[in-house]
Amino acid sequence: MTILNLTANDIEKITELYRADFADGWTAEMLKSAFDGGRFFALGVKDGDAILAVITVTVGYDDADIEGVVVAKKSRGLGIAKALITAIEEKLKKDGKERILLEVR
């Protein structure tokens, strides 16, 4: 499994993944605004052009908020979410973030 940085170029595929399970998930407009704001990033796992999983994060001065973790139904139970969270933790620690918050519903 390879974890990749996702960019604003991936917005359409990220929103497709969210729409599959969350009627009130990130919209394309929300993602564009977040990416444009410069304090937001996303990591994901792809299969060809399809995004199988995504984790989105907004960073502050010394903390970060994990905004969402979504895994496609067909890819659940494979440890992808755990791998994404571990990758985020490592990246944020390296970037000097002292606190990581997870937003859930």
Contact map, one row per residue, 1 for C-alpha under 8 A:
111000000000000000000000000000000000000000001000000000000000000000000000000000000000000000000000000000000
111100000000000000000000000000000000000000001100000000000000000000000000000000000000000000000000000000000
111110000000000000000000000000000000000000111100000000000000000000000000000000000001001000000000000000000
011111000000000000000000000000000000000000111100000000000000000000000000000000000000000000000000000000000
001111100000000000000000000000000000000011110000000000000000000000000000000000000000000000000000000000000
000111111100000000000000000000000000000011110000000000000000000000000000000000000000000000000000000000000
000011111110000000000000000000000010000011000000000000000000000000000000000000000000000000000000000000000
000001111110000000000000000000110010000000000000000000000000000000000000000000000000000000000000000000000
000001111111000000000000000000000000000000000000000000000000000000000000000000000000000000000000000000000
000001111111110000000000000000000000000000000000000000000000000000000000000000000000000000000000000000000
000000111111111000000000000100110000000000000000000000000000000000000000000000000000000000000000000000000
000000001111111100000000000100000000000000000000000000000000000000000000000000000000000000000000000000000
000000000111111110000000000000000000000000000000011000000000000000000000000000000000000000000000000000000
000000000111111111000000000000000000000000000000001001000000000000000000000000000000000000000000000000000
000000000011111111100000111100000000000000000000000000000000000000000000000000000000000000000000000000000
000000000001111111110000000000000000000000000000000000000000000000000000000000000000000000000000000000000
000000000000111111111000000000000000000000000000001110000000000000000111000000000000000000000000000000000
000000000000011111111110110000000000000000000000000000000000000000000100000000000000000000000000000000000
000000000000001111111111100000000000000000000000000000000000000000000000000000000000000000000000000000000
000000000000000111111110000000000000000000000000000000000000000000000001000000000000000000000000000000000
000000000000000011111110000000000000000000000000000000000000000000000000000000000000000000000000000000000
000000000000000001111111100000000000000000000000000000000000000000000000000000000000000000000000000000000
000000000000000001111111100000000000000000000000000000000000000000000000000000000000000000000000000000000
000000000000000000100111110000000000000000000000000000000000000000000000000000000000000000000000000000000
000000000000001001100111111000000000000000000000000000000000000000000000000000000000000000000000000000000
000000000000001001000001111101100000000000000000000000000000000000000000000000000000000000000000000000000
000000000000001000000000111111100000000000000000000000000000000000000000000000000000000000000000000000000
000000000011001000000000011111110000000000000000000000000000000000000000000000000000000000000000000000000
000000000000000000000000001111111000000000000000000000000000000000000000000000000000000000000000000000000
000000000000000000000000011111111100000000000000000000000000000000000000000000000000000000000000000000000
000000010010000000000000011111111110000000000000000000000000000000000000000000000000000000000000000000000
000000010010000000000000000111111111000000000000000000000000000000000000000000000000000000000000000000000
000000000000000000000000000011111111100000000000000000000000000000000000000000000000000000000000000000000
000000000000000000000000000001111111111100000000000000000000000000000000000000000000000000000000000000000
000000110000000000000000000000111111111110000000000000000000000000000000000000000000000000000000000000000
000000000000000000000000000000011111110000000000000000000000000000000000000000000000000000000000000000000
000000000000000000000000000000001111111100000000000000000000000000000000000000000000000000000000000000000
000000000000000000000000000000000111111100000000000000000000000000000000000000000000000000000000000000000
000000000000000000000000000000000110111110000000000000000111000000000000000000000000000000000000000000000
000000000000000000000000000000000110111111000000000000011110000000000000000000000000000000000000000000000
000011100000000000000000000000000010001111100000000000011100000000000000000000000000000000000000000000000
000011100000000000000000000000000000000111110000000001111000000000000000000000000000000000000000000000000
001111000000000000000000000000000000000011111000000001110000000000000000000000000001000100000000000000000
001111000000000000000000000000000000000001111100001111100000000000000000000000000001000000000000000000000
111100000000000000000000000000000000000000111110001111000000000000000000000000010000000000000000000000000
011100000000000000000000000000000000000000011111111110000000000000000000000000000000000000000000000000000
000000000000000000000000000000000000000000001111111100000000000000000000000000000000000000000000000000000
000000000000000000000000000000000000000000000111111000000000000000000000000000000000000000000000000000000
000000000000000000000000000000000000000000000111111000000000000000000000000000000000000000000000000000000
000000000000100000000000000000000000000000000111111100000000000000000000000000000000000000000000000000000
000000000000110010000000000000000000000000011111111111000000000000000000000000000000000000000000000000000
000000000000000010000000000000000000000000011110011111000000000000000011001000000000000000000000000000000
000000000000000010000000000000000000000000011100001111100000000000001111000000011000000000000000000000000
000000000000010000000000000000000000000001111000001111110000000000011110000000000001000000000000000000000
000000000000000000000000000000000000000001110000000011111000000001111100000000000001100000000000000000000
000000000000000000000000000000000000000111100000000001111100000001111000000000000000000000000000000000000
000000000000000000000000000000000000000111000000000000111110000111110000000000000000000000000000000000000
000000000000000000000000000000000000001110000000000000011111000111100000000000000000000000000000000000000
000000000000000000000000000000000000001100000000000000001111111110000000000000000000000000000000000000000
000000000000000000000000000000000000001000000000000000000111111100000000000000000000000000000000000000000
000000000000000000000000000000000000000000000000000000000011111000000000000000000000000000000000100000000
000000000000000000000000000000000000000000000000000000000011111100000000000000000000000000000001111000000
000000000000000000000000000000000000000000000000000000000011111110000000000000000000000000000000111110000
000000000000000000000000000000000000000000000000000000001111011111000000000000000000000000010000101110000
000000000000000000000000000000000000000000000000000000001110001111100000000000000000000000000000000111100
000000000000000000000000000000000000000000000000000000111100000111111000000000000000000000000000000111100
000000000000000000000000000000000000000000000000000000111100000011111000000000000000000000000000000001110
000000000000000000000000000000000000000000000000000001111000000001111100000000000000000000000000000001110
000000000000000000000000000000000000000000000000000011110000000001111110000000001000000000000000000000000
000000000000000011000000000000000000000000000000000011100000000000011111000000001000000000000000000000000
000000000000000010000000000000000000000000000000000111000000000000001111101100011000000000000000000000000
000000000000000010010000000000000000000000000000000110000000000000000111111100000000000000000000000000000
000000000000000000000000000000000000000000000000000000000000000000000011111100000000000000000000000000000
000000000000000000000000000000000000000000000000000000000000000000000001111100000000000000000000000000000
000000000000000000000000000000000000000000000000000100000000000000000011111111010000000000000000000000000
000000000000000000000000000000000000000000000000000000000000000000000011111111110000000000000000000000000
000000000000000000000000000000000000000000000000000000000000000000000000001111110000000000000000000000000
000000000000000000000000000000000000000000000000000000000000000000000000001111110000000000000000000000000
000000000000000000000000000000000000000000000000000000000000000000000000000111111110000000000000000000000
000000000000000000000000000000000000000000001000000010000000000000000010001111111111000000000000000000000
000000000000000000000000000000000000000000000000000010000000000000001110000000111111100000000000000000000
000000000000000000000000000000000000000000000000000000000000000000000000000000111111110000000000000000000
000000000000000000000000000000000000000000000000000000000000000000000000000000111111111000000000000000000
001000000000000000000000000000000000000000110000000001100000000000000000000000011111111100000000000000000
000000000000000000000000000000000000000000000000000000100000000000000000000000001111111110000000000000000
000000000000000000000000000000000000000000000000000000000000000000000000000000000111111111000000000000000
001000000000000000000000000000000000000000000000000000000000000000000000000000000011111111100000000000000
000000000000000000000000000000000000000000100000000000000000000000000000000000000001111111110000000000000
000000000000000000000000000000000000000000000000000000000000000000000000000000000000111111111000000100000
000000000000000000000000000000000000000000000000000000000000000000000000000000000000011111111100000000000
000000000000000000000000000000000000000000000000000000000000000000000000000000000000001111111110000000000
000000000000000000000000000000000000000000000000000000000000000100000000000000000000000111111111100000000
000000000000000000000000000000000000000000000000000000000000000000000000000000000000000011111111110000000
000000000000000000000000000000000000000000000000000000000000000000000000000000000000000001111111100000000
000000000000000000000000000000000000000000000000000000000000000000000000000000000000000000111111100000000
000000000000000000000000000000000000000000000000000000000000010000000000000000000000000000011111110000000
000000000000000000000000000000000000000000000000000000000000111100000000000000000000000000011111111100000
000000000000000000000000000000000000000000000000000000000000011000000000000000000000000000001001111100000
000000000000000000000000000000000000000000000000000000000000011100000000000000000000000000000000111110000
000000000000000000000000000000000000000000000000000000000000001111000000000000000000000010000000111111000
000000000000000000000000000000000000000000000000000000000000001111000000000000000000000000000000001111100
000000000000000000000000000000000000000000000000000000000000000011110000000000000000000000000000000111110
000000000000000000000000000000000000000000000000000000000000000011110000000000000000000000000000000011111
000000000000000000000000000000000000000000000000000000000000000000110000000000000000000000000000000001111
000000000000000000000000000000000000000000000000000000000000000000000000000000000000000000000000000000111
